[in-house]
Amino acid sequence: MNACLVAAPAAAEDGRIGPPVPPLRAADGVPGPRTRRAPPDKVVVAVSDVSDSPPIVADVPEQEVFRRWRYAGVFALLFLFGTETFLVSPLLPTIADSIHVSEAAAASTVTAYVLVYAICAPFLGLLSDRFGRRRTLLAGTVLFVLSNAAAALSTDLTLLVLSRALAGLAAAAAGPAIWAHIAETAPDAVRGRALGLGMALFSTGQVIGVPLGGLLAGAAGWRAAFWALTVGTAAAVPVLLRQVAPRPAAPADAGGGAGGGSALAVLAAWRDPALRRALLVNTAFNAANLGAYTFLGAVLGERFDLSVQALGLIGVLVGAGSVAGSLLGGRLGDQARAAGRRLPLLPVWSVLLAAGIALAVAGPGIVLALLGVLLWFTASGAFVTDQQTLAGTVAPAHRATSSAWLTSTMYAGTGVGAWAVGAFGDVATGSLIVGVVLALVAAAGSVQRRGALRGTEGARQ
């Protein structure tokens, strides 16, 4: 029996990884084979007419297909969210002068954003899980457009605080829906890389978006930065309409035993043993991570007599480390799952966080301190990506709610950590003790979480 391979894997026109299916042709002098059109992602082995065997169609694993451009809309939105989150801080002096208030009063705009997000995100995540990603994502995006336009038009502190609270509500609606959308539509074997790319683009908002916003504010006033966010977000809406398909709403009892259709379903993530431990670990990790980061500028400024401009460049280093960590964490996590291994990634990132904080706060010389900052936020970016992958994998019925709780516990941990560091007379000593100790607590908790995750998976198989 003669057989010939007549289709081979190659790059498709839409940029995805997968085999095209060209027309089948008979070899010169040989009768043409009986053929049938192959569906996408198949390899056809055609058998000549000497045999009565039908063509053989071999599956190409779906994990080889990841269309990055399919997520262009949500990735653009994550970049804008990252820019929005960090933009107000460098603009505080200018905003305060413009609306005739103190910088401390102007800082209440940041508090409004964070508090509304932390409180509302789990409930809006529940709506996303119940009624689909598209509705909450688009509603949050439109609200984000309106909130930034309102900020640009604000003439006093009250209006600005309300507009920032509205922006927090918008991000609380769209953010969990975005992470859940990526987790449930990206192929399983590249889910970590897809989430890592999204997290990297969020961090890029700090590295690139914030400096660009600062330059725009310097040239045309702080309101111009908010107008730019308004226009950029509005431009993403048509892309989201095309790329985020409507999906049927989940049944009221989705996730069995998670609270049904009642508001108590918002606590579903806390009822899952693996997710509950992940959220507790997340709180401890970010109490160390962002609690110590609250005072990083003051510590480095005092240790090395750095100017405000130099401290701003350290912010770029923070963002660069977060981008690198997000991409690294996603890739290593996917590779471990593909090989059937369970690498202790979360404990590793927690230990590296402790080492980074120790170097940044107490390491001899500015070079080691800066290397510590880079290590610190590489570990932070990787940890956050792996936590999002966990939230998108363990309990599919509660993806958005679980993702929202990750953010809420992150903010809660930040507040606890900043309070604990501030309780010390010397913030450098407080940052070292609180940061290192809580990072090691998170490492120990991550080891226990892995055991709970294995038990959960075994019960579900």
Rosetta blueprint (number, residue, H / E / L):
1 M L
2 N L
3 A E
4 C E
5 L E
6 V L
7 A L
8 A L
9 P L
10 A E
11 A E
12 A L
13 E L
14 D L
15 G L
16 R L
17 I E
18 G E
19 P L
20 P L
21 V L
22 P L
23 P L
24 L L
25 R L
26 A L
27 A L
28 D L
29 G L
30 V L
31 P L
32 G L
33 P L
34 R L
35 T L
36 R L
37 R L
38 A L
39 P L
40 P L
41 D L
42 K E
43 V E
44 V E
45 V E
46 A E
47 V E
48 S L
49 D L
50 V L
51 S L
52 D L
53 S L
54 P L
55 P L
56 I E
57 V E
58 A E
59 D E
60 V L
61 P L
62 E H
63 Q H
64 E H
65 V L
66 F L
67 R L
68 R H
69 W H
70 R H
71 Y H
72 A H
73 G H
74 V H
75 F H
76 A H
77 L H
78 L H
79 F H
80 L H
81 F H
82 G H
83 T H
84 E H
85 T H
86 F H
87 L H
88 V H
89 S H
90 P H
91 L H
92 L H
93 P H
94 T H
95 I H
96 A H
97 D H
98 S H
99 I H
100 H L
101 V L
102 S L
103 E H
104 A H
105 A H
106 A H
107 A L
108 S H
109 T H
110 V H
111 T H
112 A H
113 Y H
114 V H
115 L H
116 V H
117 Y H
118 A H
119 I H
120 C H
121 A H
122 P H
123 F H
124 L H
125 G H
126 L H
127 L H
128 S H
129 D H
130 R H
131 F H
132 G L
133 R H
134 R H
135 R H
136 T H
137 L H
138 L H
139 A H
140 G H
141 T H
142 V H
143 L H
144 F H
145 V H
146 L H
147 S H
148 N H
149 A H
150 A H
151 A H
152 A H
153 L H
154 S L
155 T L
156 D L
157 L H
158 T H
159 L H
160 L H
161 V H
162 L H
163 S H
164 R H
165 A H
166 L H
167 A H
168 G H
169 L H
170 A H
171 A H
172 A H
173 A H
174 A H
175 G H
176 P H
177 A H
178 I H
179 W H
180 A H
181 H H
182 I H
183 A H
184 E H
185 T H
186 A L
187 P L
188 D H
189 A H
190 V H
191 R H
192 G H
193 R H
194 A H
195 L H
196 G H
197 L H
198 G H
199 M H
200 A H
201 L H
202 F H
203 S H
204 T H
205 G H
206 Q H
207 V H
208 I H
209 G H
210 V H
211 P H
212 L H
213 G H
214 G H
215 L H
216 L H
217 A H
218 G H
219 A H
220 A H
221 G L
222 W H
223 R H
224 A H
225 A H
226 F H
227 W H
228 A H
229 L H
230 T H
231 V H
232 G H
233 T H
234 A H
235 A H
236 A H
237 V H
238 P H
239 V H
240 L H
241 L H
242 R H
243 Q H
244 V L
245 A L
246 P L
247 R L
248 P L
249 A L
250 A L
251 P L
252 A L
253 D L
254 A L
255 G L
256 G L
257 G L
258 A L
259 G L
260 G L
261 G L
262 S L
263 A H
264 L H
265 A H
266 V H
267 L H
268 A H
269 A H
270 W H
271 R H
272 D L
273 P H
274 A H
275 L H
276 R H
277 R H
278 A H
279 L H
280 L H
281 V H
282 N H
283 T H
284 A H
285 F H
286 N H
287 A H
288 A H
289 N H
290 L H
291 G H
292 A H
293 Y H
294 T L
295 F L
296 L H
297 G H
298 A H
299 V H
300 L H
301 G H
302 E H
303 R H
304 F H
305 D L
306 L L
307 S L
308 V H
309 Q H
310 A H
311 L H
312 G H
313 L H
314 I H
315 G H
316 V H
317 L H
318 V H
319 G H
320 A H
321 G H
322 S H
323 V H
324 A H
325 G H
326 S H
327 L H
328 L H
329 G H
330 G H
331 R H
332 L H
333 G H
334 D H
335 Q H
336 A H
337 R H
338 A H
339 A L
340 G L
341 R L
342 R L
343 L L
344 P L
345 L H
346 L H
347 P H
348 V H
349 W H
350 S H
351 V H
352 L H
353 L H
354 A H
355 A H
356 G H
357 I H
358 A H
359 L H
360 A H
361 V H
362 A H
363 G L
364 P L
365 G L
366 I H
367 V H
368 L H
369 A H
370 L H
371 L H
372 G H
373 V H
374 L H
375 L H
376 W H
377 F H
378 T H
379 A H
380 S H
381 G H
382 A H
383 F H
384 V H
385 T H
386 D H
387 Q H
388 Q H
389 T H
390 L H
391 A H
392 G H
393 T H
394 V L
395 A L
396 P H
397 A H
398 H H
399 R H
400 A H
401 T H
402 S H
403 S H
404 A H
405 W H
406 L H
407 T H
408 S H
409 T H
410 M H
411 Y H
412 A H
413 G H
414 T H
415 G H
416 V H
417 G H
418 A H
419 W H
420 A H
421 V H
422 G H
423 A L
424 F L
425 G L
426 D L
427 V H
428 A H
429 T H
430 G H
431 S H
432 L H
433 I H
434 V H
435 G H
436 V H
437 V H
438 L H
439 A H
440 L H
441 V H
442 A H
443 A H
444 A H
445 G H
446 S H
447 V H
448 Q H
449 R H
450 R H
451 G H
452 A H
453 L H
454 R H
455 G H
456 T H
457 E H
458 G H
459 A H
460 R H
461 Q L
